[in-house]
């Protein structure tokens, strides 16, 4: 995607939420459990707060190692929503309601801007 113009660093903390028994199930089924699984893990998986915690760790490391740099992050749905929670102060409920995916392709754009001003 970036060719030789950028250094690519893979980080497992950017992986999608572990939906446990609901992995690879219809997204509508997963979405019906979303509110319940903010603090309570999906059966056999993790909670959205678990994803938030690992994203906070990722952002902390990013702040320490890449302060002042412009970077691109390629992540999955829940890690991207966690950025809204952590860096834009949204609740998980608001992040779900305002998720661009709810608007279909009309909500997609090539990127979102976030500013990391302090260690989180």
N, C-alpha and C positions, 0 to 999 in steps of 0.2 A: 504494500500500500504506500509506504513512504520511500521505497527504493533505498538508495544510498544516501539520501539527504538527511536522514535522522538515525540516531542510535535507538535500537529497540530493546527495551528491558521488559521481560515478562515477569509478572508478579501474580502468584496464585490468589492473593487477596482480592483480585479483581474478578474472580470467578462468580458465577451466578449463585444465588441462594440454593442451599441443599434442601430440596422439597421432600426429601425422604421418600415415603411411599407414594407421594404425589408427583415424583419426578417422571417426566414424559407423559403426564396426564394432560387432558384438555385444559388450556389456560383459564377457561371460564370456571372450571372446578377449583383450580388453585385460587383464583380471584375471590371466590366465595369464602375462602378461609383466611384471606389476607388480614382482616381486622383482628381475628382471633390469634393470629400467629405473629403479631408484632412482638409480643413478649414471650409467648408460649411457642416452643418449636413445632414445626410440622412433624407429624408422627414419623419418627426415624430420621429426622433432619434437623434443621436449625431454624431459629426465629429471625425476623427482620432486624431485631436488636443485635443479634449475633453478627449479622452482616455489617450493621452500623459500627460495631466494635472493631471488626477487622479493617473496615475502611478508615476509621479513626487512626488505627495503627499505620496504615498505608500513608495517610496524609501527614502523620507525624514524621515518618521517615522521609517523605517527599520534602517537607519543610526543612528538615535538617540537611539533606543532601543536595537539594536542587533549588534552594531559596533564590528568588529573583529571576529564575529561568521561566521561559514559556514552554509548556509541555503539552502533549496531546495524550489523553487517556482513552483507551478503547476498553470498554467494560460492558457487562451485561445489564439487564433491566434493574435488578434490585440494587447492585452497587451504584448505578447512576442515580437512582432515587435516594440512596443514602447520602450522596453528595448534596442533594437538595435539602435533606434533613440537617446535615452537619454544617454546610457552608451557607445555606440560605435561611436557616432557622425554621424550616417547615416542620410541622408535625408529620408523622407517618400517614395519618388520615388525609391531610392536605396534599401530601406528595402523591398519594394514590389518586385522589380526585383530579389533580392537575396534570397527571401523567400524559405526556404527548401521545402515547400509544392509544389512549381512549378516543383520540380524534382520527384514528386511522392514518393513512399516508399523508393526509393534509397537515398533521401535526409534526411530521418529521422535518428536520433540518440538518445540515451537515455538522453542526456542533453547538455546544452550549459553552458559555464562558463562566468560569468560576475563579474567584480570587482567594488565595490562601494567604491571609495577612498575619496569622499567628499560629503557633503550634496548637493543634486541637487535641 
